[in-house]
């Protein structure tokens, strides 16, 4: 029994991951280099193309940044333009960056367009009121912010000169409330609108644009039009007494966010404003497909990383055979997380993290991740980590230094302001163990490819269960599911390429957790205590 031939041989260690030197690269056969080089050049081409489409859409525009009190705003116009002023307001968890596609187009049509960040959103340092259900709380605060911007933009305008309003989602209700009380507000456009303040006569000049895949909001829009004409149909413009003009129109093939990037939305909004201000724009330019520039640029940034990841080494990490009871590492955390997180959250409340729903989410993810790691050990998985952290640091640097910057430029505010640093650190308490647990489960074992989808469905199902157990306080978490999906599609794809080429799951999982916390901290509004 003690003889060497009866001893179990020690597993061979993988070579340390390292960048291939130039000398070693020259030894790689040319046929093996064509694929990575082609992928990298294709990625660069997509990035350049996407950025060109985006920046060409703002060519010839004068862009000015201004603070209106504590409200950051951006002004777009063609040099010397004296066209009507348009104020645009973003939706919940959005920012003025998301309004760029429409702002660019309207500015090229001769309008002077102003976008801004609501309290708690984007670069606005003022927290948003946490009293979402009180009219004297968040609603009044947002209306005061919109009023401040409108007043600032009308103070130098001729007496009686009206301006136009465009709002998306949350801002539509705020826009309607202000339009009813301010005679200087003319044509209004509500994108993905919902408001209980609309009547048969107020606002008098209202266009509602909904995405094709927003059936509930399309029904609301049609109801708003039928207040004027009970027989009205979707797609019709109706007119009532006292100059009331209203329509419910649809942008095809888009949903709640995509509707902002739709060329149809831009065209419909511009035509409605032209009609409202009595302008003739027969030679107006056609909308440019700015929305596609975001997809092209992100696709290029992701594709560029694929050949870069191959520089980490030429081997695939060692994977253990999955334990027979691995399924319990998915099922049990899915059940435990909403139950335990609910109990802990009921004692803490939402005060620790000043972002709606984020205290509960942090606890939920922490419980899910720790339970996963504990059960993986119980079913016999040997979790091994080495001390090589630089591949994960390289992954984090690329995600934050390249992809996050592109998202901030093209899509929405994605560079954290100072008041978001503490929430981001607090979110890491849940995000890091959660992502380590997921990484170990999926990449330390030789599980089938479809396990990724099963695990993520379980995560979303677990969160949905937590919301259902206390819908009044947690329903707002549903707004942030797209952040999770974006994380998996973009940052998760890149992480997967590294996880397949490293035997240090701990480091990559940790950086994934940091980036997930970063994504939530940049996307979720800051609220007051």
MIMARKE-618880 format. One record per residue (C-alpha): x, y, z; residue number from 0; chain. Coordinates in nm, 4 decimals, always signed. Layout:
<nodes>
       xx       yy       zz num cadena
        X        Y        Z NUM      A
...
</nodes>
This chain:
<nodes>
       xx       yy       zz num cadena
  +0.0000  +0.0000  +0.0000   0      A
  +0.2919  +0.2342  +0.0665   1      A
  +0.4623  +0.1608  -0.2638   2      A
  +0.5014  +0.4448  -0.5062   3      A
  +0.3217  +0.2546  -0.7828   4      A
  +0.0047  +0.2416  -0.5705   5      A
  +0.0043  +0.6098  -0.4882   6      A
  -0.2375  +0.8404  -0.6716   7      A
  -0.0343  +1.0618  -0.9026   8      A
  -0.0479  +1.4317  -0.8276   9      A
  -0.2424  +1.6343  -1.0801  10      A
  -0.0211  +1.8279  -1.3133  11      A
  -0.0416  +2.2032  -1.2775  12      A
  -0.1095  +2.4213  -1.5714  13      A
  +0.1653  +2.6576  -1.6785  14      A
  +0.1354  +3.0063  -1.5438  15      A
  -0.0691  +3.2374  -1.7635  16      A
  +0.1536  +3.4937  -1.9286  17      A
  +0.1547  +3.7198  -2.2276  18      A
  +0.3278  +3.5652  -2.5231  19      A
  +0.6480  +3.7485  -2.6054  20      A
  +0.7097  +3.8840  -2.9524  21      A
  +0.9660  +3.6128  -3.0101  22      A
  +0.7161  +3.3423  -2.9141  23      A
  +0.4496  +3.5016  -3.1309  24      A
  +0.6739  +3.4690  -3.4331  25      A
  +0.6732  +3.0913  -3.3883  26      A
  +0.2963  +3.0694  -3.4286  27      A
  +0.2080  +2.9428  -3.7765  28      A
  +0.0582  +3.2125  -3.9957  29      A
  -0.2598  +3.0082  -4.0457  30      A
  -0.3206  +3.0247  -3.6708  31      A
  -0.2722  +3.4009  -3.6614  32      A
  -0.5081  +3.4942  -3.9445  33      A
  -0.8249  +3.4313  -3.7409  34      A
  -0.7313  +3.6426  -3.4342  35      A
  -0.5891  +3.9231  -3.6481  36      A
  -0.9030  +3.9274  -3.8628  37      A
  -1.1251  +3.9351  -3.5544  38      A
  -0.9267  +4.2225  -3.4030  39      A
  -0.9281  +4.4284  -3.7217  40      A
  -1.2994  +4.3634  -3.7673  41      A
  -1.3604  +4.4821  -3.4118  42      A
  -1.1597  +4.7983  -3.4705  43      A
  -1.3525  +4.8609  -3.7931  44      A
  -1.6850  +4.8246  -3.6098  45      A
  -1.5765  +5.0645  -3.3339  46      A
  -1.4582  +5.3254  -3.5848  47      A
  -1.7774  +5.2844  -3.7900  48      A
  -2.0048  +5.3156  -3.4872  49      A
  -1.8252  +5.6232  -3.3583  50      A
  -1.8298  +5.7796  -3.7043  51      A
  -2.2074  +5.7306  -3.7336  52      A
  -2.2561  +5.8813  -3.3882  53      A
  -2.0297  +6.1837  -3.4270  54      A
  -2.1428  +6.2566  -3.7822  55      A
  -2.4957  +6.2933  -3.6425  56      A
  -2.3766  +6.5831  -3.4249  57      A
  -2.1602  +6.7473  -3.6900  58      A
  -2.2239  +7.1195  -3.7451  59      A
  -2.3899  +7.1447  -3.4029  60      A
  -2.2822  +7.3792  -3.1276  61      A
  -2.2852  +7.1846  -2.7989  62      A
  -2.2763  +7.3809  -2.4737  63      A
  -2.2819  +7.2487  -2.1170  64      A
  -2.4413  +7.4583  -1.8449  65      A
  -2.5388  +7.4275  -1.4794  66      A
  -2.8861  +7.5577  -1.3966  67      A
  -2.8495  +7.5795  -1.0217  68      A
  -2.7509  +7.2236  -0.9303  69      A
  -2.8951  +7.0800  -1.2520  70      A
  -2.6441  +6.9802  -1.5226  71      A
  -2.7748  +7.0523  -1.8728  72      A
  -2.6551  +7.0351  -2.2332  73      A
  -2.7662  +7.2622  -2.5163  74      A
  -2.7624  +7.1610  -2.8864  75      A
  -2.8212  +7.3925  -3.1828  76      A
  -2.6946  +7.4809  -3.5268  77      A
  -2.4750  +7.7913  -3.5076  78      A
  -2.6905  +8.1025  -3.5194  79      A
  -3.0211  +7.9143  -3.4933  80      A
  -3.3192  +8.1148  -3.3685  81      A
  -3.5665  +7.8278  -3.3839  82      A
  -3.8040  +7.7335  -3.1005  83      A
  -3.6625  +7.6020  -2.7750  84      A
  -3.7236  +7.2347  -2.6927  85      A
  -3.6623  +7.0960  -2.3424  86      A
  -3.6190  +6.7182  -2.3180  87      A
  -3.6540  +6.5141  -1.9973  88      A
  -3.5328  +6.1558  -1.9460  89      A
  -3.7017  +5.8653  -1.7706  90      A
  -3.6378  +5.6830  -1.4431  91      A
  -3.2800  +5.5515  -1.4102  92      A
  -3.1905  +5.7323  -1.7326  93      A
  -2.9849  +6.0407  -1.8060  94      A
  -2.9598  +6.3177  -2.0613  95      A
  -2.7125  +6.1065  -2.2592  96      A
  -2.9982  +5.8761  -2.3620  97      A
  -3.1718  +6.1695  -2.5320  98      A
  -2.8825  +6.2524  -2.7657  99      A
  -3.0246  +6.0767  -3.0752 100      A
  -3.3450  +6.2845  -3.0719 101      A
  -3.1629  +6.6009  -2.9616 102      A
  -2.9159  +6.5784  -3.2524 103      A
  -3.1946  +6.5389  -3.5060 104      A
  -3.4125  +6.8196  -3.3723 105      A
  -3.1135  +7.0530  -3.3585 106      A
  -3.0401  +6.9806  -3.7257 107      A
  -3.4052  +7.0667  -3.7968 108      A
  -3.3455  +7.4153  -3.6573 109      A
  -3.4562  +7.3749  -3.2974 110      A
  -3.2570  +7.4790  -2.9928 111      A
  -3.2617  +7.1690  -2.7731 112      A
  -3.1796  +7.1401  -2.4023 113      A
  -3.1419  +6.8141  -2.2110 114      A
  -3.0720  +6.7792  -1.8378 115      A
  -3.0308  +6.5300  -1.5535 116      A
  -3.3071  +6.4984  -1.2936 117      A
  -3.2070  +6.4840  -0.9227 118      A
  -3.0406  +6.1550  -0.8362 119      A
  -2.9694  +6.0789  -1.2025 120      A
  -2.6601  +6.1143  -1.4170 121      A
  -2.4335  +6.3937  -1.2948 122      A
  -2.6954  +6.5691  -1.0808 123      A
  -2.5497  +6.5801  -0.7254 124      A
  -2.8869  +6.6360  -0.5555 125      A
  -3.0448  +6.3096  -0.4332 126      A
  -3.3884  +6.2192  -0.5578 127      A
  -3.6625  +6.2170  -0.2955 128      A
  -3.7349  +5.8664  -0.1690 129      A
  -4.1039  +5.9542  -0.1293 130      A
  -4.2149  +5.8076  -0.4616 131      A
  -4.5825  +5.7774  -0.3661 132      A
  -4.6335  +6.1305  -0.2313 133      A
  -4.7082  +6.4131  -0.4724 134      A
  -4.5174  +6.6387  -0.2352 135      A
  -4.2158  +6.4093  -0.2583 136      A
  -4.0379  +6.2916  -0.5727 137      A
  -4.3108  +6.4125  -0.8085 138      A
  -4.2947  +6.7703  -0.6816 139      A
  -3.9145  +6.7644  -0.6768 140      A
  -3.8960  +6.6485  -1.0398 141      A
  -4.1567  +6.9037  -1.1475 142      A
  -3.9586  +7.1797  -0.9755 143      A
  -3.6461  +7.0688  -1.1625 144      A
  -3.8219  +7.0719  -1.4985 145      A
  -3.9740  +7.4103  -1.4184 146      A
  -3.6292  +7.5510  -1.3334 147      A
  -3.4924  +7.4403  -1.6713 148      A
  -3.7967  +7.5732  -1.8589 149      A
  -3.7737  +7.9083  -1.6812 150      A
  -3.4022  +7.9343  -1.7545 151      A
  -3.4646  +7.8698  -2.1238 152      A
  -3.7549  +8.1135  -2.1594 153      A
  -3.6165  +8.4070  -1.9601 154      A
  -3.4470  +8.5574  -2.2687 155      A
  -3.7162  +8.4590  -2.5173 156      A
  -3.9699  +8.7112  -2.6561 157      A
  -4.2790  +8.7578  -2.4441 158      A
  -4.5414  +8.5013  -2.5390 159      A
  -4.2949  +8.2787  -2.7253 160      A
  -4.3725  +7.9157  -2.6390 161      A
  -4.1318  +7.6249  -2.6074 162      A
  -4.1844  +7.2545  -2.6668 163      A
  -4.1466  +6.9656  -2.4231 164      A
  -4.0427  +6.6065  -2.4874 165      A
  -4.0457  +6.3539  -2.2046 166      A
  -3.9749  +5.9815  -2.1803 167      A
  -4.1388  +5.7380  -1.9378 168      A
  -4.1263  +5.8863  -1.5851 169      A
  -4.0779  +6.2373  -1.7245 170      A
  -4.4048  +6.2249  -1.9203 171      A
  -4.6160  +6.2632  -1.6083 172      A
  -4.3930  +6.5483  -1.4887 173      A
  -4.4156  +6.7102  -1.8317 174      A
  -4.7961  +6.6888  -1.8363 175      A
  -4.8272  +6.8407  -1.4892 176      A
  -4.6099  +7.1371  -1.5815 177      A
  -4.7741  +7.1861  -1.9228 178      A
  -5.1153  +7.2211  -1.7570 179      A
  -4.9987  +7.5094  -1.5390 180      A
  -4.7519  +7.6923  -1.7651 181      A
  -4.8985  +7.8848  -2.0636 182      A
  -4.5529  +7.9183  -2.2198 183      A
  -4.5430  +7.5472  -2.2966 184      A
  -4.6628  +7.4683  -2.6463 185      A
  -4.6534  +7.1327  -2.8300 186      A
  -4.5614  +6.8372  -2.6107 187      A
  -4.4426  +6.4890  -2.7023 188      A
  -4.4706  +6.2006  -2.4557 189      A
  -4.2598  +5.8950  -2.5391 190      A
  -4.3749  +5.5786  -2.3573 191      A
  -4.6236  +5.7967  -2.1721 192      A
  -4.8186  +5.7266  -1.8564 193      A
  -5.0017  +5.9987  -1.6613 194      A
  -5.3281  +6.0327  -1.4728 195      A
  -5.3217  +6.4098  -1.5210 196      A
  -5.4294  +6.4165  -1.8861 197      A
  -5.7818  +6.5453  -1.9541 198      A
  -5.9878  +6.6050  -2.2673 199      A
  -5.8415  +6.9552  -2.2985 200      A
  -5.5061  +6.9461  -2.1162 201      A
  -5.2408  +6.9426  -2.2481 202      A
  -5.4007  +7.0906  -2.5622 203      A
  -5.1269  +6.9815  -2.8048 204      A
  -5.0067  +6.6305  -2.7191 205      A
  -4.8447  +6.3539  -2.9223 206      A
  -4.7919  +6.0151  -2.7564 207      A
  -4.5346  +5.7798  -2.9116 208      A
  -4.5107  +5.4205  -2.7888 209      A
  -4.2860  +5.1347  -2.8918 210      A
  -4.4479  +4.8463  -3.0779 211      A
  -4.3543  +4.6136  -2.7902 212      A
  -4.5188  +4.8277  -2.5205 213      A
  -4.8762  +4.6958  -2.5332 214      A
  -4.9754  +4.8386  -2.1956 215      A
  -4.8518  +5.1875  -2.2747 216      A
  -5.0050  +5.1728  -2.6223 217      A
  -5.3425  +5.1117  -2.4568 218      A
  -5.2817  +5.4102  -2.2265 219      A
  -5.1924  +5.6289  -2.5259 220      A
  -5.5097  +5.5316  -2.7108 221      A
  -5.7135  +5.6093  -2.3995 222      A
  -5.5610  +5.9585  -2.3897 223      A
  -5.6666  +6.0197  -2.7499 224      A
  -6.0177  +5.8865  -2.6935 225      A
  -6.0705  +6.1510  -2.4272 226      A
  -6.0939  +6.3865  -2.7258 227      A
  -6.2645  +6.1532  -2.9740 228      A
  -6.4231  +5.8331  -2.8452 229      A
  -6.3956  +5.6718  -3.1902 230      A
  -6.0272  +5.7522  -3.2374 231      A
  -5.7896  +5.4794  -3.3502 232      A
  -5.4194  +5.4282  -3.3023 233      A
  -5.2274  +5.6143  -3.5713 234      A
  -5.4896  +5.8866  -3.6193 235      A
  -5.4563  +6.2561  -3.5376 236      A
  -5.7727  +6.3917  -3.3768 237      A
  -5.8753  +6.7491  -3.3091 238      A
  -6.1214  +6.8767  -3.0519 239      A
  -6.2600  +7.2040  -2.9317 240      A
  -6.0401  +7.4974  -2.8243 241      A
  -5.7572  +7.3912  -3.0525 242      A
  -5.6974  +7.0530  -2.8880 243      A
  -5.4832  +6.8254  -3.1041 244      A
  -5.3833  +6.4740  -3.0033 245      A
  -5.2471  +6.1481  -3.1478 246      A
  -5.1248  +5.8041  -3.0378 247      A
  -4.8578  +5.6796  -3.2784 248      A
  -4.6306  +5.3742  -3.2753 249      A
  -4.2617  +5.3210  -3.3501 250      A
  -4.2260  +4.9738  -3.5029 251      A
  -3.9909  +4.7052  -3.3768 252      A
  -3.8813  +4.8726  -3.0514 253      A
  -3.9523  +4.8589  -2.6787 254      A
  -3.9204  +5.0957  -2.3832 255      A
  -3.5576  +5.1972  -2.4418 256      A
  -3.5234  +5.1279  -2.8131 257      A
  -3.8058  +5.3740  -2.8799 258      A
  -3.5617  +5.6575  -2.8028 259      A
  -3.3285  +5.5428  -3.0814 260      A
  -3.5926  +5.4720  -3.3434 261      A
  -3.5770  +5.6845  -3.6594 262      A
  -3.9571  +5.6728  -3.6613 263      A
  -3.9702  +5.8319  -3.3153 264      A
  -3.7422  +6.1145  -3.4256 265      A
  -3.9412  +6.1784  -3.7424 266      A
  -4.2799  +6.1706  -3.5692 267      A
  -4.1654  +6.4018  -3.2894 268      A
  -4.0076  +6.6522  -3.5304 269      A
  -4.3112  +6.6610  -3.7587 270      A
  -4.5435  +6.7159  -3.4624 271      A
  -4.3319  +7.0025  -3.3333 272      A
  -4.3154  +7.1580  -3.6806 273      A
  -4.6937  +7.1489  -3.7003 274      A
  -4.7317  +7.2893  -3.3501 275      A
  -4.4977  +7.5811  -3.4175 276      A
  -4.6232  +7.6370  -3.7708 277      A
  -4.2873  +7.5630  -3.9312 278      A
  -4.2287  +7.4400  -4.2848 279      A
  -3.9418  +7.1910  -4.3007 280      A
  -3.9782  +7.0548  -4.6510 281      A
  -3.5995  +7.0199  -4.6857 282      A
  -3.5468  +6.8681  -4.3405 283      A
  -3.2804  +6.5958  -4.3228 284      A
  -3.3789  +6.2333  -4.2684 285      A
  -3.3023  +6.0831  -3.9263 286      A
  -2.9690  +5.9054  -3.9027 287      A
  -2.9557  +5.5545  -3.7500 288      A
  -2.7713  +5.6543  -3.4345 289      A
  -2.9180  +5.3634  -3.2379 290      A
  -2.7274  +5.1151  -3.4482 291      A
  -2.4024  +5.2970  -3.3685 292      A
  -2.4252  +5.1818  -3.0058 293      A
  -2.4710  +4.8178  -3.1058 294      A
  -2.1955  +4.8355  -3.3672 295      A
  -1.9495  +5.0003  -3.1290 296      A
  -2.0156  +4.7590  -2.8412 297      A
  -1.9977  +4.4599  -3.0748 298      A
  -1.6618  +4.5870  -3.2000 299      A
  -1.5277  +4.6383  -2.8473 300      A
  -1.6316  +4.2854  -2.7492 301      A
  -1.4878  +4.1337  -3.0669 302      A
  -1.1542  +4.3108  -3.0162 303      A
  -1.1131  +4.1375  -2.6816 304      A
  -1.1485  +3.7858  -2.8235 305      A
  -0.8034  +3.7756  -2.9901 306      A
  -0.6565  +3.9740  -2.7009 307      A
  -0.7733  +3.7037  -2.4603 308      A
  -0.5796  +3.4460  -2.6599 309      A
  -0.2583  +3.6236  -2.5607 310      A
  -0.3187  +3.5013  -2.2071 311      A
  -0.2008  +3.1546  -2.3043 312      A
  -0.2794  +2.8695  -2.5333 313      A
  -0.4438  +2.6253  -2.2935 314      A
  -0.7934  +2.5768  -2.1602 315      A
  -0.8242  +2.5691  -1.7831 316      A
  -0.8499  +2.2396  -1.6051 317      A
  -1.2079  +2.1490  -1.5194 318      A
  -1.3276  +1.8897  -1.2749 319      A
  -1.6080  +1.6496  -1.3506 320      A
  -1.9303  +1.7988  -1.2129 321      A
  -2.0561  +1.6319  -0.8935 322      A
  -2.3707  +1.4252  -0.9301 323      A
  -2.5728  +1.6566  -0.7056 324      A
  -2.4568  +1.9806  -0.8643 325      A
  -2.8184  +2.0791  -0.9305 326      A
  -2.8732  +2.1497  -0.5602 327      A
  -2.6148  +2.4301  -0.5875 328      A
  -2.8621  +2.6112  -0.8122 329      A
  -3.1967  +2.5154  -0.6609 330      A
  -3.1240  +2.5637  -0.2902 331      A
  -2.9634  +2.9128  -0.3213 332      A
  -3.2598  +3.0178  -0.5364 333      A
  -3.4935  +2.9261  -0.2526 334      A
  -3.2804  +3.0436  +0.0404 335      A
  -3.1845  +3.3851  -0.1030 336      A
  -3.5311  +3.5481  -0.1065 337      A
  -3.6215  +3.4019  +0.2332 338      A
  -3.3039  +3.4998  +0.4196 339      A
  -3.2631  +3.8300  +0.2366 340      A
  -3.6223  +3.9193  +0.3201 341      A
  -3.5637  +3.8623  +0.6914 342      A
  -3.2383  +4.0602  +0.6980 343      A
  -3.3823  +4.3399  +0.4869 344      A
  -3.6866  +4.3774  +0.7107 345      A
  -3.4497  +4.4602  +0.9954 346      A
  -3.2160  +4.6909  +0.8032 347      A
  -3.4612  +4.8683  +0.5749 348      A
  -3.3339  +5.0649  +0.2736 349      A
  -3.1121  +5.3082  +0.4618 350      A
  -2.7694  +5.1403  +0.4265 351      A
  -2.7505  +5.1968  +0.0488 352      A
  -2.9115  +5.5212  -0.0762 353      A
  -3.0448  +5.3655  -0.3960 354      A
  -3.3967  +5.2218  -0.4403 355      A
  -3.4009  +4.8453  -0.3919 356      A
  -3.0219  +4.8106  -0.3766 357      A
  -2.9996  +4.7175  -0.0088 358      A
  -3.2260  +4.4191  -0.0643 359      A
  -3.0473  +4.3270  -0.3908 360      A
  -2.7082  +4.3326  -0.2164 361      A
  -2.8284  +4.1005  +0.0599 362      A
  -2.9992  +3.8709  -0.1906 363      A
  -2.6899  +3.8350  -0.4100 364      A
  -2.4636  +3.7843  -0.1079 365      A
  -2.6807  +3.5031  +0.0283 366      A
  -2.7073  +3.3438  -0.3163 367      A
  -2.3314  +3.3520  -0.3733 368      A
  -2.2279  +3.2292  -0.0277 369      A
  -2.4864  +2.9486  -0.0400 370      A
  -2.3582  +2.8427  -0.3816 371      A
  -1.9951  +2.8259  -0.2635 372      A
  -2.0893  +2.6388  +0.0561 373      A
  -2.2939  +2.3805  -0.1322 374      A
  -2.0262  +2.3337  -0.3984 375      A
  -1.7873  +2.2251  -0.1245 376      A
  -2.0514  +2.0012  +0.0324 377      A
  -2.1150  +1.8123  -0.2909 378      A
  -1.7439  +1.7447  -0.3257 379      A
  -1.6125  +2.0135  -0.5572 380      A
  -1.2523  +2.1043  -0.4826 381      A
  -1.2219  +2.4802  -0.5235 382      A
  -0.8655  +2.5772  -0.6156 383      A
  -0.7269  +2.9263  -0.6657 384      A
  -0.3800  +3.0376  -0.7614 385      A
  -0.2217  +3.3742  -0.6925 386      A
  -0.2129  +3.5047  -1.0473 387      A
  -0.4362  +3.8125  -1.0537 388      A
  -0.3129  +4.0080  -1.3517 389      A
  -0.5455  +3.8445  -1.6137 390      A
  -0.8434  +3.9584  -1.4037 391      A
  -0.6952  +4.3055  -1.3632 392      A
  -0.6471  +4.3190  -1.7394 393      A
  -1.0135  +4.2195  -1.7817 394      A
  -1.1275  +4.4884  -1.5377 395      A
  -0.9122  +4.7558  -1.6998 396      A
  -1.0546  +4.6778  -2.0444 397      A
  -1.4130  +4.6762  -1.9203 398      A
  -1.3837  +5.0041  -1.7300 399      A
  -1.1311  +5.1797  -1.9511 400      A
  -1.2841  +5.0939  -2.2881 401      A
  -1.6391  +4.9575  -2.2711 402      A
  -1.7652  +5.1734  -1.9817 403      A
  -1.6313  +5.4853  -2.1537 404      A
  -1.8078  +5.3921  -2.4785 405      A
  -2.1376  +5.3303  -2.2967 406      A
  -2.1056  +5.6657  -2.1198 407      A
  -2.0410  +5.8410  -2.4485 408      A
  -2.3071  +5.6742  -2.6612 409      A
  -2.5835  +5.5441  -2.4367 410      A
  -2.6186  +5.6592  -2.0771 411      A
  -2.4205  +5.8016  -1.7893 412      A
  -2.1757  +5.5247  -1.6977 413      A
  -1.8926  +5.7029  -1.5172 414      A
  -1.9713  +5.7261  -1.1452 415      A
  -1.9858  +6.0653  -0.9760 416      A
  -1.8368  +6.1071  -0.6285 417      A
  -2.1675  +6.0449  -0.4498 418      A
  -2.1905  +5.7003  -0.6097 419      A
  -1.8603  +5.5654  -0.4768 420      A
  -1.9944  +5.4554  -0.1365 421      A
  -2.3014  +5.2788  -0.2845 422      A
  -2.0709  +5.1018  -0.5287 423      A
  -1.8480  +4.9750  -0.2448 424      A
  -2.1548  +4.8611  -0.0506 425      A
  -2.2944  +4.6793  -0.3529 426      A
  -1.9695  +4.4828  -0.3818 427      A
  -2.0574  +4.3040  -0.0564 428      A
  -2.3243  +4.1145  -0.2485 429      A
  -2.1949  +4.1246  -0.6057 430      A
  -1.8478  +3.9773  -0.5403 431      A
  -1.9541  +3.6529  -0.3623 432      A
  -2.2370  +3.6130  -0.6121 433      A
  -2.0070  +3.6338  -0.9142 434      A
  -1.7392  +3.4142  -0.7543 435      A
  -2.0010  +3.1490  -0.6856 436      A
  -2.1314  +3.1664  -1.0404 437      A
  -1.7796  +3.1526  -1.1894 438      A
  -1.6787  +2.8499  -0.9830 439      A
  -2.0003  +2.6651  -1.0643 440      A
  -1.9754  +2.7246  -1.4389 441      A
  -1.6014  +2.7173  -1.5050 442      A
  -1.4364  +2.5019  -1.2386 443      A
  -1.6588  +2.2134  -1.3449 444      A
  -1.7094  +2.0669  -1.6893 445      A
  -2.0808  +2.1484  -1.7052 446      A
  -2.2792  +2.1609  -2.0315 447      A
  -2.3113  +2.4998  -2.2039 448      A
  -2.6806  +2.5244  -2.1240 449      A
  -2.6028  +2.5351  -1.7506 450      A
  -2.5300  +2.9068  -1.7863 451      A
  -2.8868  +2.9739  -1.8963 452      A
  -3.0344  +2.7497  -1.6271 453      A
  -2.8335  +2.9283  -1.3571 454      A
  -2.9287  +3.2754  -1.4789 455      A
  -3.2937  +3.1846  -1.5101 456      A
  -3.2733  +3.0608  -1.1521 457      A
  -3.1176  +3.3911  -1.0437 458      A
  -3.3881  +3.5977  -1.2123 459      A
  -3.6558  +3.3653  -1.0768 460      A
  -3.5136  +3.3990  -0.7270 461      A
  -3.5146  +3.7795  -0.7538 462      A
  -3.8687  +3.7727  -0.8906 463      A
  -3.9718  +3.5637  -0.5893 464      A
  -3.8126  +3.8171  -0.3561 465      A
  -4.0051  +4.0957  -0.5283 466      A
  -4.3308  +3.9004  -0.5066 467      A
  -4.2876  +3.8497  -0.1318 468      A
  -4.2843  +4.2265  -0.0718 469      A
  -4.3996  +4.3996  -0.3915 470      A
  -4.4653  +4.7391  -0.2322 471      A
  -4.1031  +4.7894  -0.1303 472      A
  -3.9209  +4.5782  -0.3927 473      A
  -4.1185  +4.6153  -0.7148 474      A
  -3.8780  +4.8882  -0.8220 475      A
  -3.6100  +4.6194  -0.8665 476      A
  -3.7860  +4.5200  -1.1887 477      A
  -3.6567  +4.8418  -1.3475 478      A
  -3.2986  +4.7221  -1.3039 479      A
  -3.3237  +4.3762  -1.4593 480      A
  -3.1991  +4.5253  -1.7908 481      A
  -2.8760  +4.6242  -1.6118 482      A
  -2.8251  +4.2584  -1.5222 483      A
  -2.8980  +4.1503  -1.8798 484      A
  -2.6605  +4.4109  -2.0250 485      A
  -2.3918  +4.2979  -1.7815 486      A
  -2.4217  +3.9352  -1.8904 487      A
  -2.4331  +4.0185  -2.2620 488      A
  -2.1338  +4.2519  -2.2608 489      A
  -1.9100  +4.2048  -1.9570 490      A
  -2.0119  +3.8407  -1.9042 491      A
  -1.9163  +3.7482  -2.2601 492      A
  -1.5677  +3.8928  -2.2152 493      A
  -1.5255  +3.7266  -1.8752 494      A
  -1.6184  +3.3894  -2.0236 495      A
  -1.3263  +3.4046  -2.2673 496      A
  -1.0843  +3.4655  -1.9794 497      A
  -1.2415  +3.2098  -1.7468 498      A
  -1.1848  +2.9427  -2.0087 499      A
  -0.8135  +3.0275  -2.0174 500      A
  -0.7261  +3.0711  -1.6507 501      A
  -0.7154  +2.8483  -1.3459 502      A
  -0.7751  +3.1400  -1.1074 503      A
  -1.1519  +3.1627  -1.0882 504      A
  -1.1309  +3.3729  -0.7708 505      A
  -0.9651  +3.6721  -0.9356 506      A
  -1.1914  +3.6865  -1.2404 507      A
  -1.5032  +3.6291  -1.0300 508      A
  -1.3964  +3.9082  -0.7954 509      A
  -1.3465  +4.1543  -1.0828 510      A
  -1.6813  +4.0509  -1.2289 511      A
  -1.8428  +4.1324  -0.8955 512      A
  -1.6734  +4.4729  -0.8876 513      A
  -1.7927  +4.5522  -1.2403 514      A
  -2.1487  +4.4372  -1.1622 515      A
  -2.1508  +4.6683  -0.8592 516      A
  -2.0104  +4.9442  -1.0817 517      A
  -2.2894  +4.8923  -1.3355 518      A
  -2.5615  +4.9172  -1.0699 519      A
  -2.3985  +5.2160  -0.8986 520      A
  -2.3872  +5.4075  -1.2280 521      A
  -2.7397  +5.3143  -1.3383 522      A
  -2.9564  +5.3380  -1.0268 523      A
  -3.0695  +5.6815  -0.9003 524      A
  -2.9336  +5.8188  -0.5739 525      A
  -3.2182  +5.8840  -0.3287 526      A
  -3.2351  +6.0821  -0.0075 527      A
  -3.2474  +5.9075  +0.3278 528      A
</nodes>
